[in-house]
Amino acid sequence: MVMVTAAAAAGGAYGGAAPSSAGVLLVANKGDQTLGIIDPVAGKQVATVKQSGVTGHEVIASPDGRLAYVPIYGDAGVGRPGSDGRAIDVIDIAARQRVATIDLGRAERPHCPMF
């Protein structure tokens, strides 16, 4: 999970309501292939964003808290046969939508994103 502060996630991340001072949590939901946006104060998922492929492995927020990056790892677990991912989804946290998909040019099961 990645915590994004409210100051960085303000501007619509809560559907017009004032953001909580705790920010939001970002979770790669492998089962339904979405990025979950969670309000930790309310204790509930407030939005999901569909990923471009199978399956988002991890998530990292940009240093300014505006974007989330989700490496699309592939359709099998680590060390298991399957289709390897070749992309990283870029999610606008406030807009709650995928705004880009970075194609890495080859299948390589990307993971461990960092800035």
ABEGO torsion letter per residue (X at the ends): XBBBBAAAABGGAAGGBBBBAAEBBBBBBAAAGBBBBBBAAAGBBABBBBBABOBBABBBBBAAGABBBBBBAEABBBGBBEBBBABBBBBBAAAGBBABBBBAGBBAGBBGBBX
